[in-house]
Each structure stands twice: as C-alpha cells, then as structure tokens.
C-alpha cells in the first residue's frame, strides 16, 4: 500500500501533490487518472472523490490499470497493489478443481479478449469468481469492455475508501 491509508479526507486533500498522486496510483495504476484526481482536490466527501474517479476514467486508463492487477487466483507479483491479496482472499481456500477452473478460465478469457479478467473480487468466493468469469466469456468485446470498466470502478471505490479510511457505501 502507499503509506497514507486512513489519513482521512482532510489529510488526503492536504497532502503534497506527489504524495497524493502516489497514493492514488496504489489504488489504480493509471497515471493520467491519478493526475486528474490529484489536481481536482480538495474533495468535499469520499463520494465526491469516487464520483470524480469514475468520471475521469478513460479507456486508456482502464488499459493501463490492468497492469496493476494480478490474474484472479494468482498471487500478486512485485509491482501489483498489495490490496489485491486481501481482495482475492476468497480464492485462498479454494479446492484444486476450482483453482484449475480459474486458471483455464483466465487463459480462455485472455485469448478471447486480449487482456486479463478483471472483477471486483472483494467478498466473493473462488466459486463465485469462476462462475462470473464463465458467464462473461460469452460477452461480445464491447459489452465486456463496459463490464470490465464497471468492475474497475467498483475496485477503485473500495480502494479509495480504504485510502481515506472510510468504509465504502
């Protein structure tokens, strides 16, 4: 994580720009997105920050952010956000068949769409994540891109809430 988690909204708003930007990059590895949010300070509420985060997120940001997310079911590698480990905790105790299904599903998804399967994994079991993956494999590329964008917004909302030190609604 970035070292400024839980500083509160006033603390986040008052941070030097480089510290705020670095903290935001820990939430979502998209340089332009982080710069937009940093320059938009101060925010009046977590909801205002989350709304702005969704509003400024571009397709290019989504593509860039994918590099900051490990595959579902795989341990985060160096450079991935440390939040991923806790968000994917529902996979930790999965049986071998579900883990194999996730690995095969990840491979099929990447072959079909050309990028990793992104889903807001927080609070979901490995079985749920596998079922969601299988259901999304039938999407056309444009529909899937919109679904993936929505999932990234959910992930960002959770992480921004953790960053500020507030539970997401």
C-alpha positions in Angstrom: 0.0 0.0 0.0 1.0 3.6 -0.3 1.7 4.7 3.3 -1.1 7.3 3.5 -4.0 4.9 4.1 -6.6 6.1 6.5 -5.4 9.7 6.7 -8.9 11.0 6.3 -10.3 13.1 3.6 -8.8 16.3 5.0 -5.4 14.7 5.3 -5.6 13.4 1.7 -6.7 16.8 0.4 -3.7 18.5 2.3 -1.0 16.0 1.1 1.6 17.3 -1.2 0.6 16.6 -4.8 3.3 13.9 -5.4 2.3 12.0 -2.2 -1.4 12.1 -3.2 -0.7 11.0 -6.7 1.5 8.1 -5.5 -1.3 7.1 -3.1 -3.8 7.2 -5.9 -1.5 5.1 -8.1 -1.6 2.5 -5.4 -5.4 2.3 -5.9 -5.3 2.3 -9.7 -2.2 2.2 -11.8 -3.2 4.8 -14.3 -1.0 7.9 -14.5 -3.4 10.3 -16.1 -6.3 9.2 -13.8 -4.2 9.8 -10.7 -3.1 13.2 -12.0 -6.7 14.2 -12.7 -7.8 13.2 -9.2 -4.8 14.9 -7.6 -5.4 18.2 -9.5 -9.1 18.0 -8.6 -8.5 18.4 -4.9 -9.9 19.3 -2.4 -12.8 16.9 -2.3 -15.8 17.6 -0.1 -16.5 13.9 0.6 -15.5 10.4 -0.2 -18.5 10.2 -2.5 -17.3 13.3 -4.4 -13.8 11.7 -4.8 -15.3 8.4 -6.0 -17.6 10.2 -8.5 -14.7 12.1 -9.9 -12.7 9.0 -10.1 -15.3 7.3 -12.2 -16.0 10.4 -14.3 -12.4 10.9 -15.4 -11.6 7.2 -16.1 -10.9 6.7 -19.8 -10.5 3.6 -21.9 -6.8 4.2 -22.0 -6.7 4.4 -18.2 -8.5 1.1 -18.0 -5.9 -0.5 -20.2 -3.1 1.0 -18.2 -4.7 -0.1 -14.9 -4.8 -3.7 -16.0 -1.1 -3.9 -15.4 -1.7 -3.2 -11.7 -4.0 -6.3 -11.3 -2.9 -9.9 -11.0 -4.9 -12.7 -12.5 -7.7 -13.9 -10.3 -6.4 -16.9 -8.4 -2.7 -15.9 -8.7 -0.6 -14.3 -6.0 0.2 -10.7 -6.8 3.6 -10.3 -8.3 6.0 -7.5 -7.5 4.6 -4.2 -8.6 1.0 -5.1 -8.1 -1.1 -3.3 -5.5 -0.9 -5.1 -2.1 -4.7 -4.6 -1.9 -5.1 -7.4 -4.4 -4.1 -10.1 -1.9 -6.8 -9.2 0.5 -9.4 -8.6 -2.2 -8.8 -12.1 -3.5 -8.8 -13.8 -0.1 -11.9 -15.8 -1.1 -9.6 -17.8 -3.5 -7.1 -18.8 -0.9 -9.0 -21.8 0.4 -10.4 -22.9 -2.9 -10.1 -26.6 -3.8 -7.9 -27.7 -6.7 -10.8 -28.1 -9.2 -11.9 -24.5 -8.7 -8.3 -23.3 -8.9 -7.8 -25.3 -12.1 -11.1 -23.8 -13.5 -9.9 -20.3 -12.7 -6.6 -20.9 -14.4 -8.3 -22.4 -17.5 -10.9 -19.6 -17.5 -8.2 -16.9 -17.2 -6.5 -18.4 -20.2 -9.7 -18.6 -22.3 -10.7 -15.0 -21.3 -7.3 -13.6 -22.3 -7.4 -15.5 -25.6 -10.8 -14.1 -26.3 -10.4 -10.5 -25.1 -6.7 -9.9 -25.2 -6.4 -8.8 -21.5 -6.8 -10.2 -18.0 -10.1 -11.0 -16.5 -10.9 -8.1 -14.1 -13.5 -8.4 -11.5 -14.2 -6.8 -8.1 -13.2 -9.9 -6.0 -13.7 -8.5 -2.6 -16.1 -10.6 -0.5 -16.5 -13.2 -3.3 -15.6 -16.9 -3.1 -13.5 -18.6 -5.7 -16.6 -20.5 -6.9 -18.4 -17.2 -7.4 -15.5 -15.7 -9.3 -15.3 -18.7 -11.5 -19.0 -18.5 -12.3 -18.7 -14.8 -13.1 -15.7 -15.5 -15.4 -17.6 -18.2 -17.2 -20.6 -16.0 -17.7 -18.6 -13.1 -19.0 -16.8 -15.3 -21.6 -20.0 -15.1 -23.8 -19.9 -11.3 -23.9 -19.0 -9.6 -27.1 -15.8 -7.5 -26.8 -17.6 -4.1 -26.4 -20.0 -5.4 -23.8 -17.1 -7.0 -21.9 -15.2 -3.7 -22.0 -18.1 -1.9 -20.4 -18.5 -4.7 -17.8 -14.7 -4.6 -17.0 -14.8 -0.7 -16.7 -17.7 -1.1 -14.2 -15.6 -3.6 -12.2 -12.6 -1.3 -12.2 -14.8 1.5 -10.8 -16.0 -0.8 -8.0 -12.4 -1.8 -7.2 -11.3 1.9 -7.2 -14.3 2.9 -5.0 -13.3 0.2 -2.4 -9.6 1.2 -2.5 -10.3 5.0 -2.3 -12.5 4.3 0.8 -9.6 2.4 2.3 -7.2 5.1 1.4 -9.3 7.7 3.0 -10.1 5.5 6.0 -13.9 5.2 5.4 -16.0 2.2 4.6 -17.4 2.3 1.1 -21.2 2.6 0.9 
